[in-house]
């Protein structure tokens, strides 16, 4: 009976270890996928910390080497000089939300300047002369010549305006996806093209457009060229533990 009980205990212990190792392997594999496919360091850290907490709850001394490897990976990820991905993503979302209200370049209107009346005259001016001057000032305001920053603002039909705004949104969304994937080349190119469209098709004299252009210039300077570590050694050690238990 004692031998049978010991055999049963060993079988239960082995099954428990196998389940624990399977859970740990899945967590570390998720962390590795987040790093390789999405470059999401925050999600990888959460998965690794979950695996470490699960090992700590198990309280098994023979699992300490695995805990050391996982904690080493956690420290390496925490030490990375990460860009403020959530903040950048939020600012991009703000630009996307403002695209629909940005004024277009060909819709520019000449800005009326206040009429400056000559107050230097000393001699009294007659009623008809004053009336004539006022009428002439009003007539001069009917036609104004104003400087347009773009040499040839593109004229767009209403349906083309709709597609312009939607395509601009798509470029900004693509930049956001590239940001999450740590694809710095695509990220900067999408922002560059979006900025060119803003400067060509929209009225850069208006404050919302100027703010959008400035924001894209600032966001394009974010450094995403970061080599993320792999978790191959940790995954290999977990699989070796599983093989040793069989």
C-alpha positions as CSV (number, residue, x, y, z in Angstrom):
1,X,0.0,0.0,0.0
2,X,2.8,2.4,0.8
3,X,4.5,1.7,-2.5
4,X,1.2,2.2,-4.3
5,X,0.7,5.5,-2.4
6,X,4.2,6.7,-3.3
7,X,3.6,5.7,-7.0
8,X,0.3,7.6,-7.0
9,X,1.9,10.7,-5.4
10,X,4.7,10.7,-8.0
11,X,2.2,10.4,-10.8
12,X,0.2,13.3,-9.4
13,X,3.3,15.3,-8.9
14,X,4.5,14.6,-12.4
15,X,1.1,15.6,-13.9
16,X,1.1,18.8,-11.8
17,X,4.6,19.6,-13.1
18,X,3.6,18.9,-16.7
19,X,0.6,21.2,-16.4
20,X,2.6,23.9,-14.8
21,X,5.3,23.7,-17.4
22,X,2.7,23.8,-20.2
23,X,1.2,27.0,-18.7
24,X,4.6,28.5,-18.4
25,X,5.6,27.6,-21.9
26,X,2.4,29.1,-23.2
27,X,3.0,32.4,-21.4
28,X,6.6,32.7,-22.6
29,X,5.5,31.8,-26.1
30,X,2.9,34.6,-26.0
31,X,5.6,37.0,-24.8
32,X,7.9,35.9,-27.6
33,X,5.1,36.4,-30.2
34,X,4.4,39.9,-28.9
35,X,8.0,40.9,-29.2
36,X,8.6,39.4,-32.7
37,X,5.3,40.1,-34.4
38,X,4.0,43.3,-32.8
39,X,7.1,44.7,-30.9
40,X,4.8,45.1,-27.9
41,X,7.1,45.1,-25.0
42,X,4.4,45.9,-22.4
43,X,2.3,42.9,-23.4
44,X,5.5,40.7,-23.3
45,X,6.3,41.9,-19.8
46,X,2.8,41.1,-18.6
47,X,3.1,37.6,-20.0
48,X,6.5,37.0,-18.4
49,X,5.4,38.4,-15.1
50,X,2.4,36.1,-15.1
51,X,4.7,33.1,-15.8
52,X,7.0,34.1,-12.9
53,X,4.0,34.5,-10.5
54,X,2.7,31.1,-11.5
55,X,6.1,29.5,-10.8
56,X,6.3,31.4,-7.4
57,X,2.9,30.0,-6.4
58,X,4.1,26.5,-7.3
59,X,6.9,26.8,-4.7
60,X,9.0,24.0,-6.3
61,X,12.7,24.4,-5.8
62,X,13.6,22.4,-9.0
63,X,11.9,25.2,-11.0
64,X,14.2,27.9,-9.7
65,X,16.5,27.8,-12.8
66,X,13.4,28.6,-15.0
67,X,12.5,31.5,-12.6
68,X,16.0,32.9,-13.0
69,X,15.8,32.8,-16.8
70,X,12.3,34.5,-16.8
71,X,13.4,37.2,-14.3
72,X,16.5,37.8,-16.5
73,X,14.2,38.3,-19.5
74,X,12.0,40.7,-17.5
75,X,15.0,42.8,-16.4
76,X,16.2,43.0,-20.0
77,X,12.9,44.2,-21.2
78,X,12.5,46.7,-18.5
79,X,16.0,48.1,-19.3
80,X,15.1,48.9,-22.9
81,X,15.0,52.6,-23.9
82,X,11.4,52.5,-25.1
83,X,9.6,55.2,-27.0
84,X,6.3,56.5,-25.6
85,X,4.2,54.3,-27.9
86,X,0.8,55.0,-26.1
87,X,1.5,58.8,-26.1
88,X,2.5,58.8,-29.8
89,X,-0.5,56.6,-30.7
90,X,-2.8,59.0,-28.8
91,X,-1.5,62.1,-30.7
92,X,-1.9,60.3,-34.0
93,X,-5.5,59.5,-33.1
94,X,-6.0,63.2,-32.4
95,X,-4.8,64.1,-35.9
96,X,-7.0,61.5,-37.4
97,X,-10.0,62.9,-35.6
98,X,-9.3,66.4,-36.9
99,X,-8.9,65.5,-40.6
100,X,-12.6,66.0,-41.3
101,X,-12.6,69.6,-40.2
102,X,-9.3,70.8,-41.7
103,X,-9.9,73.6,-44.3
104,X,-8.7,73.0,-47.8
105,X,-6.3,75.2,-49.7
106,X,-8.5,76.0,-52.7
107,X,-11.2,77.2,-50.2
108,X,-9.0,80.0,-49.0
109,X,-10.7,83.3,-48.7
110,X,-9.1,86.7,-49.0
111,X,-8.8,88.2,-45.5
112,X,-10.4,91.6,-45.2
113,X,-8.1,94.2,-43.7
114,X,-9.5,97.0,-41.6
115,X,-10.0,100.3,-43.4
116,X,-7.6,102.9,-42.1
117,X,-9.1,106.4,-42.5
118,X,-6.8,109.3,-42.8
119,X,-7.2,111.4,-39.7
120,X,-4.3,113.8,-40.5
121,X,-6.5,116.3,-42.4
122,X,-6.8,119.6,-40.5
123,X,-9.2,121.5,-42.8
124,X,-12.8,120.6,-42.4
125,X,-14.1,118.2,-45.0
126,X,-17.5,118.6,-46.6
127,X,-20.3,116.1,-46.3
128,X,-20.2,115.1,-50.0
129,X,-16.4,114.7,-50.0
130,X,-16.6,112.5,-46.8
131,X,-19.4,110.4,-48.4
132,X,-17.4,110.0,-51.6
133,X,-14.4,108.8,-49.7
134,X,-16.4,106.3,-47.7
135,X,-18.0,104.9,-50.8
136,X,-14.6,104.6,-52.5
137,X,-13.3,102.7,-49.5
138,X,-16.2,100.3,-49.6
139,X,-15.8,99.7,-53.3
140,X,-12.1,98.9,-52.9
141,X,-13.1,96.2,-50.4
142,X,-15.2,94.4,-53.1
143,X,-12.0,93.2,-54.9
144,X,-9.0,92.1,-52.9
145,X,-5.8,90.5,-53.9
146,X,-4.3,88.1,-51.3
147,X,-1.2,86.0,-51.3
148,X,-1.7,82.2,-51.4
149,X,1.2,80.2,-50.0
150,X,0.8,77.4,-52.5
151,X,1.6,78.3,-56.1
152,X,-1.1,76.0,-57.5
153,X,-3.7,74.9,-54.9
154,X,-5.4,71.8,-56.3
155,X,-9.0,72.1,-57.2
156,X,-11.0,69.1,-56.0
157,X,-14.5,68.0,-56.7
158,X,-16.7,67.2,-53.6
159,X,-16.2,63.4,-54.1
160,X,-12.5,63.9,-54.4
161,X,-12.4,65.9,-51.2
162,X,-14.1,63.0,-49.4
163,X,-11.6,60.4,-50.7
164,X,-8.7,62.8,-49.9
165,X,-9.7,63.0,-46.3
166,X,-10.3,59.3,-46.1
167,X,-7.0,58.4,-47.7
168,X,-5.2,60.8,-45.3
169,X,-6.8,59.0,-42.4
170,X,-5.7,55.7,-43.8
171,X,-2.1,56.9,-44.0
172,X,-2.2,58.0,-40.4
173,X,-3.7,54.7,-39.3
174,X,-1.0,52.8,-41.2
175,X,1.6,54.9,-39.4
176,X,-0.1,53.9,-36.1
177,X,0.1,50.2,-37.0
178,X,3.7,50.6,-38.0
179,X,4.4,52.2,-34.7
180,X,2.9,49.3,-32.8
181,X,4.9,46.9,-34.9
182,X,8.1,48.9,-34.4
183,X,8.5,49.4,-38.1
184,X,10.3,52.7,-38.1
185,X,10.8,52.9,-41.9
186,X,7.1,52.5,-42.7
187,X,6.1,54.7,-39.8
188,X,8.2,57.6,-41.0
189,X,7.3,57.2,-44.7
190,X,3.5,57.3,-43.9
191,X,3.9,60.4,-41.8
192,X,6.0,62.0,-44.5
193,X,3.4,61.4,-47.1
194,X,0.6,62.6,-44.8
195,X,2.5,65.8,-44.1
196,X,3.0,66.4,-47.9
197,X,-0.7,66.0,-48.5
198,X,-1.5,68.4,-45.6
199,X,0.9,71.0,-47.0
200,X,-0.4,70.6,-50.6
201,X,-4.1,70.2,-50.3
202,X,-4.9,72.0,-47.0
203,X,-4.8,75.7,-45.9
204,X,-1.6,75.8,-43.9
205,X,-2.4,79.3,-42.8
206,X,-5.2,78.0,-40.6
207,X,-4.2,77.0,-37.1
208,X,-5.7,73.4,-37.1
209,X,-3.7,72.6,-40.2
210,X,-0.5,74.2,-38.9
211,X,-0.9,72.2,-35.6
212,X,-1.4,68.9,-37.5
213,X,1.7,69.5,-39.6
214,X,3.8,70.4,-36.6
215,X,2.5,67.3,-34.7
216,X,3.5,65.0,-37.6
217,X,7.0,66.5,-37.8
218,X,7.5,66.0,-34.1
219,X,6.2,62.4,-34.2
220,X,8.4,61.5,-37.2
221,X,11.4,62.1,-35.0
222,X,10.6,59.3,-32.6
223,X,13.2,56.6,-32.6
224,X,11.7,53.2,-33.2
225,X,14.9,51.4,-34.4
226,X,15.1,49.1,-31.4
227,X,16.4,45.5,-31.5
228,X,14.2,43.5,-29.2
229,X,15.6,40.5,-27.4
230,X,14.4,37.0,-28.2
231,X,13.2,34.4,-25.7
232,X,14.5,31.4,-27.4
233,X,16.8,30.3,-24.6
234,X,14.0,30.4,-22.0
235,X,11.6,28.5,-24.3
236,X,14.4,25.9,-24.9
237,X,15.0,25.4,-21.2
238,X,11.2,24.9,-20.6
239,X,11.1,22.3,-23.3
240,X,14.1,20.5,-21.8
241,X,12.4,20.4,-18.4
242,X,9.3,18.9,-20.1
243,X,11.4,16.2,-21.7
244,X,13.1,15.4,-18.5
245,X,9.8,14.8,-16.8
246,X,8.7,12.2,-19.3
